[in-house]
């Protein structure tokens, strides 16, 4: 079946033409755990058109799907969705501890303030789940300013309705400008208020927050980042289920992020990682993901595999490349 793929991503921040595609010169058998998987044609120094965009957003329902079920156990405590309107409207959070003024806020009261909107990345610490969304909520700094933090306070705890608690250094939370979020994209958060923080893994995105306690601790907790095998995280969106024809232009797309470190390049291989084509993401900022696109023109029949990895500004290369196989008739 002949099929010219359409671009999944709209808008580009950078575009680089890398020359015409090269014809496969040999076959290589890929294997997993010693078992033969698939014999694929090799394309050394694969060439194509590369672009990237840092403004692509994940719809709210996709964020909830990624982080609201099984994946949540690897990131933050799961919580049941609030389905009763009255319960949602009577939802409140207590702010107390090392403060001059302790306060309680209902969700309705917080919403009446209008809310602040920010774009943030949500990345699972130990798995591939990755999203970027526009969130709406209130800055934790603003709530603390109203309560006047005492001089000996150095930690903050976010406690969910079921008692699950995340404790972090107060300075870290304030510098990251954490938010209590009630909307992700255009969708109301189904679990009430949830903590979101830039450049912080999703395990700290405590949901259904009922208490914020400001503390003094003799030993501050460490805020952990991505697991070693999840650094320079990269994903491929494509599901290459069709058979494509010689001459078709295949458009691959996906995301790369390192949770606070800028992505400096996305790299592609079609010969089992023997050679890599480096596509710089010049000017990419650290606070947003890189949504990448790579166009490849198929010039010979065969089975192929595209491997993708990312490289960060401080030289880290994805320990785990993302791969997709496809067939050209």
C-alpha positions, 0 to 999 in steps of 0.5 A: 500500500502506498502511503505518504505520511503527513506531519504530526507536528505543526509549526517549526522552530528550526529546519535543517535539510540533511541531503537526499536519503541513502540506499540501503547497502546491507542487511543486519539482524537485530536481536533482543535477549539473544533471540532473532527479532528482525532482519533490517536493511542498513542505511549508514549516515541516514539523511533527511529533513529535521525540524523541532518545535518547543511549543507543542502541548499535550492535551489534558486528557492525554496527560491524565491518561499517561499519569493518572493510572498505572504510570502514576505509581511510578511518579506520584500517588494515585487518587480517585477522581472527584465526580461529585460537583458539590464535593469538588466545589467544597474541596479545600486546602489548609496552609499551616505550620511555621507561619504567622497566619494559618489559612484555609482556601476552598477550590472555589476561592482559589479559582475566583482569583483568576489563576496563573497559566504556565507551560510545564513538562511532566516527566516520569522519573523511572519510566518513559511517560512524558508530557508538556501542558499548559496548566492553570493554578495558583503559585505556592509562593503567593499563598505563602506570602499571604501567610508570612513564613517565619525565619526558621522555616526551611522545608515544606510538605504537601499532604494528600487527602489520603495522607500521602506526603511529599516533603521538600526543601522550602527554598527549592519549591520557592525557586522552582515557583511551584503551582497548585494546579486545577486545570491541565490544558482545557480540562479540569484536574479530575483529582482536585489540586495537584502540585506541578514544578518545572524541572522536577520529576513527576513523583513530586507532583502530589495530587489531591493536595489537602494540606500544605505544612511549612516546617523546620527540619534539621536534615533536609530531604534530597530532591531526586531527579531522573533515573540514570536510564531515563536521562535525555529521554526520547520517544517516537510517536509513530506506529508504522503498521502500513507497508510503504512504497519506494519514493514515499516520504515518511515523517517520524516525530516524537519528543526529547527532554532531560527535566531541566537540562537543554536538549542540544541535538537529536540523533538518528541511525538506520544501521543499528547505531553504527553511525549517527546523524546529529541534528542540532536543536540550536537555541532550545531552552531547558524549561520545555521539551523538544518536539522533533520531526524527521523526514526520510525518503524511502529509495529501496524496498526492504525492512528498516529500523530507525533508532533515535536518541537525544544529546543534552547541553552537558553531553549526556546521551540517551542511555535508551534509544527509541526505535521503530521498524517499518517496511518498504515494498 
